[in-house]
Amino acid sequence: MNKNVVRGLFAMAGLAVSASAALAQAPSSAQVWEVRFTVDSTGAFAAGPSATAVGITMEARVSILPNTAASGTNNFGISRIGGSNGVFRVTFTDALSNGQGLNQGSVQQGATGQAFTDTNGNPLAGHFSPFRGSFNPQSGPLFLGANSDPNNGVVNNPATGSPFLTQLVGSRALNFGSDGTQAYGNGPDFVPVYRMIYFPRPDFTGNAVREVSVAVTGMSARYIHTVSGTFGSAAPAVNLAPQNFSFQIPTPGAASLLALGGLAIGRRRRA
């Protein structure tokens, strides 16, 4: 599925960690993090004038600059991106609905599209498989925890007000380097971390296409600096800058007008 990158973040993380040469992890000043959110541009969850649901994938990568820590530039990839309940939030605001005191839609976990199922036999949703290591049970690719596990994101969908997603604390804990979807070292590829779906409030008033803004706050990240056997050691969390992006959603009224316009053109051609 093609996706459109709506905004990127290139951040030197530097708020949460102090490290000396005696510690294995690189200091925060040597960690370069990039996090981006891609909005589906094709398929069932593409944003735009015909959207009734919008798919969004959080992707990230990390590079380690030369430093004096014991592990130097060792980098075995991202441990986790997100944050705990009430600290990390992905908040959706439909400005038109918000201004009228109406429901602003809902958000839920989105299927990752991977060829894995959870412990209940459901397709993986929310966290991609490399980042489900903290889910129980977790003993290999066939036991990847349940999609309902609170480590896999908690959604808040109020009757009115902005829906939001929080509690993204799943982390990579096993099978380092065995999954082709993950990027290690200072590689150029982004790795998909989390998938979500936004469902807008239907608008039957005939208003123009609406814009939904998304605010990502309280985001932190950890990278893996040492691997011993099948286990990795993650550095302390560093705080990342807030991020904002937006996308468009339709109204059934506007869609109906488009359909009528197409019908009129068809009639003129037949005439």
N, C-alpha and C positions, 0 to 999 in steps of 0.2 A: 504494500500500500504506500503510495506516494504521500509525503507529508510536507507541509510548508513550515519552515522555521520562522516563527513570528517575532522572536526576540532572542538575543544571546547575552550571556553574562560572562565577562572575563574578569575574574577577581583574584587579587592577591589576598588570600585569607590571612588575617593577622590580628584577631581579637581575643582568641580563647586560649592560646597555648604559649607557654614559654619553655624552651628546651635548651639544654647545654650539650656539649660535645660528648658527655658521658651517656646521654640518652640515645636510644636507637633511632627514634623517629626524627625526621627533619623538623626544624623549627617552622612555625607558621609562616614566617617571612620567606621561606624557601618553597612553600606550597602554592602552586598556581592552579586554581580551579576554574573550570568553565561549566556552566549549567545552562541548558536551553530547554525550552518547551516548544514542541512542534504540534501544530494543529493539522488534522487530516485535511488534505486538499482533494482527495478522491475517495470513492467508496461510500459505504453506508453511513459513515460518521463525518463526512466532509462539511466544513463550515460554509456558509453562503446562503444565497436566496432560496434554496430548497431544503435547508437543514432543519430536522426535527431532533437531532442529537449530534453532538460534536465530540470527536475523539481527540484526546490530548496525551502526548507522551513526554515524560520528563527524561532528558538524556544528560549525561555528564562525562567529563574526563578530567584527569589531574596530571600535572607534570611536577617534578621535583627538581629545583635548581641546585647547582653545586652548593654544598654546605659542609660544616665541620662535624655533623652528627656521626655517631658510630656506624650507621648504615649508609651514610653518604646519600647517593641518589637512588638507592634501592627503592623500587616502586612496583608493587604487585597488584596495583589497581585499586579501585574504589571499594571501601568497606560498606559505606552507606551514605545516602543523601536524604535529608528531610529533617526530622526532629520529633520531639515528644508531644503528647496531647496538650493543647492549650498554648504551646510555644510556637510550633511550626503550623502555618496555615496557608492553604490555597483558597482564596476567597473570590467568589464570582458575583459580579454586580451588573444587573440589567438596569441601566439608568432610567429607562422609561418606566419599567415596572416599579422600581424603587421610588421614583417621584410620585407615583400614584398609590403607594402603600400596598402594592399587590405582591403576590408570590413571584419569586425571581428564579424559578426552576429548581432543579435538583442535580446532585452530582453522585456518582457511584464508581466503584472499581470497574475497570475495563479489561476485557480478555486480552491477554498478551499475544495470542496467536501462536504460542509455542506448542510443540507436540508433547506436552506433559499434562498430567491431571493431578489434582490435589488428593488428600487422603479421603475425600468424599466422592472421588471419581469425577469431579467437575474440572473443566478446562481452567488453567491458571488465569487468575485475574488479579489486577493490582500490581504487585511487585513481579518483575521478571525473575525467572528461576534462580539466577546467581545470587539474588538479594533476599532469598527466603531462608537463609541458613539459621536464623534465630527462631524459626517456627518449629513447634513440636508436633509430631516427631520429625526429625530431619536426619536421615541416615543414608541418603543417596537420591538419585534423580527420580525414583519412584515414590518417595515419601517426602513430599514438598510442603507439608502443612496445609491447613484448610484456608480457603479464601475468606472465611469469617473470622480468622484469627485477628485479634485487635492490633497485632504488630503490622498488619497489612493495610493499615489505614482505617480511620474512623470518620464517617461522614456526618454532617449536621445539615439537615434539610428542613428549615423552619417553615411554617405556614406562610409567614411574611418575613421579609428580610433576606439577607444574602446567604446562600448555601456555602458551605466550606468543607474542605478536607483537611484532616490533621492526623497526627500519630503515625508518621512514616518512620519506623525504627527498625525495619527489617535490614539485615546486614549479611554480607557474604562471609561464610564460615567454613565452607568445604569446597573440594574439587577445583582448586585454583588452577587456572589455565586450561581447563577441560571443556569450557563452553565457548563456542565460537562467537557468541553475542557480546563478549566482554573484551575490553581493551586493557592491556597491561603496559607497564613501563611508561615511556613517554610517547607512546603510539599516537597517531593522528586521529584515530576513530573515537567517536562518541559511543558510549554504551547506553542502551535503554535501561532505565531504572524502574519507572513506574508508569502505569497506564490508567487513565481515568476517562469517564464519559460524562458530559454535561448535557442535561435535557432542559431546554428553555421552556418557559411558560408560553403556551399557545396564546396568541393575541388575535382576537376576532374583531378588533376595532377598525381594521384597515389602515393602521399606521404604517409608516415607511419601515424599511428594514432597520432593525435595532442593532446596537453595538453592545457587546458584553465585555466588560473589562475584568481582568484577573490580576489580583495582587498576591504575590508570594512573599511571605514574611516569616521571620524566625528560623530561617533555613541554616542548617549546619551540615558538616561533612567530615568523614574520616577516611583515611587511606591506609592500605596495608603495607607495612614496611619490612616485615619479616615473615617468612614461611618456614615452618618446621614440620616435615612430613605432610600430613593432610590438614594442618591447622595454621592459621595466620594470625599475626599480631597487628592490631590496628592502632594508629596514633590517636591521641586525644582529639576530640572534636574541635573544629575551627568554625567560626561564624562566617557566613557568606552574606553578601549584600542583598537587600530586598530586590525584587524583580517584578515588572509589570508588563502585561501584553494584552491584546484585545482581539476580538474576532466578531464577525457579523452573523446574525441569525435573522430568519424571515418572520413574516406574519402570514397566517393563512389568507388574510384579506389581500395583501400584496400579491401573494402567489395566485389567488383567484383572478386578479386583474391581469397578470401576465398570461394566464391560461386563456382568458377571454380575448386578449389581444391576438394571441396565436390563432384562435378560432376565427376571428374576423379576417385575418390575413388569408387563412385557408379558404374562406368563403369568396373573397375577392379573386383569388387565383382560379377557383372553379368557375366563377362567373366569366 
